């Protein structure tokens, strides 16, 4: 499992580099490239999570994420109540009920796992319990939403989805502020559901939720998103993304891995 996860991390990195080069040098940018990159990142999260958390826990996280994200996105597209009024174009492939591309909840999972790991590292709790569950979930929601600050304007400019609300309501580089509340809420609910269910159904203690390696996906995705924004002329979102994501990465990298029976250590892989 670990070897498979590292292979997909390498693929994710190489494809992300290609996507940047394609933007910079006006190379061919196939529509399938974004879904393929997303799938590679998600497979890494799945297999690396299975290696360190066990299949039961990582599947609980994956199912919770896919289900909640798909429901929230579908309600959001249909009503505009969660993130603000918007709709997806055909660029991201087939849609659930004609509303949300199936690749979207896959992307949520890809970044939710490292966001949860960073939150757990900062809170120094490898297996949150009691009041730490909503605390870790709330922090993880902020960390996850920080990525959307730079990602959303990029995807809108790329024609992947369109915001339909009044221009006056789209105050953050064409994005309504409600969108970021919706992102935080979606992530918070997912993490709460996962952490509560995991403690009940997967009783084996978790030793390495705070392992450092999953941060690689957050780092690569953040760097790629920021550089993509600069290349596409979105300097404002790029700078906002740096200030939003960098603090969590710095703090998360500084915190040592929490091992309940062996003190603290810091490792990769």
HELIX and SHEET records of a PDB file:
HELIX    1   1 UNK A    2  UNK A   25  1                                  24    
HELIX    2   2 UNK A   32  UNK A   53  1                                  22    
HELIX    3   3 UNK A   55  UNK A   79  1                                  25    
HELIX    4   4 UNK A   90  UNK A   92  5                                   3    
HELIX    5   5 UNK A  102  UNK A  123  1                                  22    
HELIX    6   6 UNK A  131  UNK A  157  1                                  27    
HELIX    7   7 UNK A  167  UNK A  169  5                                   3    
HELIX    8   8 UNK A  178  UNK A  201  1                                  24    
HELIX    9   9 UNK A  215  UNK A  231  1                                  17    
HELIX   10  10 UNK A  235  UNK A  254  1                                  20    
SHEET    1   A 2 UNK A  86  UNK A  88  0                                        
SHEET    2   A 2 UNK A 161  UNK A 163 -1                                        
SHEET    1   B 2 UNK A  95  UNK A  96  0                                        
SHEET    2   B 2 UNK A 100  UNK A 101 -1                                        
SHEET    1   C 2 UNK A 257  UNK A 259  0                                        
SHEET    2   C 2 UNK A 263  UNK A 265 -1                                        
END                                                                             
